[in-house]
Amino acid sequence: MPIKPNCDCCQNALEEFGDISLSPPDEEQKVVKLHRCINCYEEVLAQIKTRYAKN
C-alpha cells in the first residue's frame, strides 16, 4: 500500500514529492522528518537562495 503523506507546510496531499527534510537529532537521537510538496520546496529553496546570496 503506497504512502500518501500531506505536505507539512501547506497540508495539501502530495501528488509528487518535493523534498524530505530531517531535523538534527535531539538528546535521544530522534529526528523530525518533514515532507514538502514541490511548491513549498520551491518557496523554501528561494528563501535559502535569498538568504545566502552573495552580495
C-alpha positions in Angstrom: 0.0 0.0 0.0 1.6 3.3 -1.1 2.2 6.1 1.5 0.2 9.3 0.8 1.5 11.9 3.2 0.4 15.5 3.3 2.8 18.4 2.9 3.9 19.5 6.4 3.9 23.2 5.2 0.6 23.7 3.4 -1.1 20.4 4.5 -2.2 19.5 0.9 -2.0 15.9 -0.2 1.3 15.2 -2.0 0.7 14.4 -5.7 4.5 14.4 -6.2 7.2 14.7 -3.6 9.2 17.9 -3.5 11.6 17.1 -0.7 12.0 15.4 2.7 13.9 17.3 5.4 15.3 15.9 8.5 16.0 17.9 11.7 19.2 17.5 13.7 18.9 14.7 16.2 17.7 15.6 19.7 19.2 14.3 23.0 17.5 11.0 22.4 18.9 10.7 18.9 15.5 11.2 17.3 14.9 13.3 14.3 11.8 15.0 12.8 11.0 14.2 9.2 9.1 16.8 7.1 7.5 16.1 3.7 7.1 19.1 1.3 5.2 19.4 -1.9 7.0 20.8 -4.9 5.5 24.3 -4.5 6.6 24.6 -0.8 10.0 23.1 -1.7 10.5 25.8 -4.3 9.5 28.5 -1.8 11.9 27.2 0.8 14.7 26.9 -1.8 14.1 30.5 -2.9 14.3 31.7 0.7 17.6 29.9 1.2 19.0 31.3 -2.0 17.9 34.8 -1.0 19.4 34.4 2.5 22.7 33.1 1.3 23.1 35.1 -1.9 26.5 36.7 -2.2 26.3 40.5 -2.2 
